[in-house]
């Protein structure tokens, strides 16, 4: 007890507490955050994987201002990634029988190139794409801050930076590293609490699937979101749970792991009662 009390002297109360929302594509992470903050903030949908970048949601110190800070990758990093994307497409075209992982990488490459350059980008080489005007959206500072009077304007404006469902005319999500959204007067978000919405684990994009693993080390709490009807057989949830335990054992920040079941409105009540009795 003496050691614990002594450690409080060195505790920085200004440090943020991160709560990570982990789960496969379509599990309902974004919808869950919308419900918590009681705002229709993040895009969600049944047909596509909407969230394609890290999204942090936190309380704003300004009393009446909605703010979104968009952090871009550097132009140099995009040039490097563009080479990798084009190589993935070239490997796919040069081989008749590719591995599943190679097919997934090629699919990712098509998604990203098409998002930035359009379908015609798939027919161009590296030199024709690297200097294209579409990439000029990356500012020299690496960040772009947008402010709004209401949540509707914010949600509509940030779509092209975080969503991959092709509902936006312009798409810049492949160029974005993270979007931090600050909400004013949010009773659900205490100062210093950050909700982290991650791209779905198990998505066709293997790189995105690995992103949640990198986030584990800084999360104080891990919320594993899974569909109710797949809760007992969800392999992705098991993988996240196992990885979380290893991170805790390795000195990570995580103090607790919580399973949250979504889509409870689509299950058969009788089947649920039978499951409850079995458990």
C-alpha positions, 0 to 999 in steps of 0.5 A, a space after each residue: 500500500 505504501 508503494 501504491 500511495 507513493 506512486 500516485 505522487 508521480 502520476 500525471 493527471 493530464 495523461 489521457 486514458 485511451 479506450 480501444 474499440 476492437 473487432 472485425 469489420 461490421 461488428 458495430 464499433 462506430 455505431 457503438 461510439 455514436 450511441 455512447 456520445 449520443 451523436 450521429 457522428 461516425 459513418 456506419 453501414 452494412 454493405 462496406 467497411 466504413 472506418 478505414 483510419 484511426 479515429 479518436 473521439 474526445 471531449 473538447 475544451 471549447 464549450 460549443 465547438 466541434 473540431 476534427 484534426 486530420 493527420 496525414 501521412 507524409 508525401 514521402 511515405 505515400 510515394 513509398 506506399 504507392 510503389 508497394 501498391 503498384 508492385 502488389 498489382 503487378 505481382 497479381 497480374 504476373 501470376 495465375 495462382 496467387 496465395 490468399 494473402 497476395 489476393 488481399 494485398 492486391 485488393 487493398 492496392 486497387 482500393 487505395 489507388 482508385 480512391 485517390 486517382 480514380 479507376 484510370 489510376 489503375 492503368 498508370 505507372 508510378 511516374 505518372 501517379 506520384 506527381 498527380 495533383 490529387 496528392 496535393 491535399 497533404 499539407 506541409 504541416 501534415 495536419 489539417 484542422 476543421 471546425 463546425 457549429 454542429 455534428 451534422 456538418 462535421 460528420 458530412 465533411 470528414 467522410 472523405 477522410 475516414 470512410 471507404 464505402 465510396 459514398 463521398 465524391 472525393 476520397 482521401 482516407 488512404 492518405 490519412 493516418 489519424 482523425 481526432 474528433 473533439 466534441 463539446 458539452 459531451 456528458 458521456 466523455 469525461 475530460 482526458 478520456 479518448 475513445 479509439 475507433 479502429 479499422 476492422 480486424 480481419 478486413 481484406 486489407 492485411 495492413 489494416 488488420 494489423 493496426 489494432 495490434 499497434 494500438 494495444 500498448 497505449 489503451 488503458 481498456 480494451 473493448 472487444 466488440 462482436 456480433 451477438 449471434 457469433 459471440 461464441 465462435 468469433 475467431 477475430 475476437 479470440 485473437 484480439 483477446 489473446 493478443 491483449 493478454 500478451 500485451 498486458 503481460 508484456 507491460 502494456 497499459 491495459 487494465 481491463 478487457 471487456 466483451 461487448 455484444 452488438 446486433 442483439 436485435 437480430 437474434 432469435 429470443 428462443 435461441 438466446 434462452 437456450 444458449 443462456 441455459 447451456 452456459 
